[in-house]
Amino acid sequence: MQGENELAALSASALVNLCNFSNDIKEIFFQKNGLNVLLQYLPSKKEEILINVLLLIRCFTENSETFTKQIASENEFEAVKILLKILLGPGLPNTYFSIRIKYQVLRILWKMSKDSKDAKTMVMKN
């Protein structure tokens, strides 16, 4: 299980680097349903996986309103819901995510709120 977590973290890290290098990689990632993989790993309680998934989402949302809206609205705003839960912590008593995690989550939620009226409404309700 530990090796699987490390592999997931390294894979997400490699994708961050690739997506920062080329917009074509971002397009291919979305065309091949990579967003579903992101949403699958987003609820991870392992910080090393979570930080890389958040950095990958930031990479997509940073300069693209289209990607931001797509990520925010996918599966009835699943990403927004998960991001809001992350702010509450991993669900273990007296355990919280690091400030790095919270900072990335807040940056992503801010961008989603800025680019998507529906995401903003959901964030404001919660």
Secondary structure, DSSP 8 states (H G I E B T S, - for coil): -HHHHHHHHHHHHHHHHHHHH-HHHHHHHHHTTHHHHHHHHTT---HHHHHHHHHHHHHHHTT-HHHHHHHHHHHHHHHHHHHHHHHH-SSSTT----HHHHHHHHHHHHHHHHH-HHHHHHHHH-
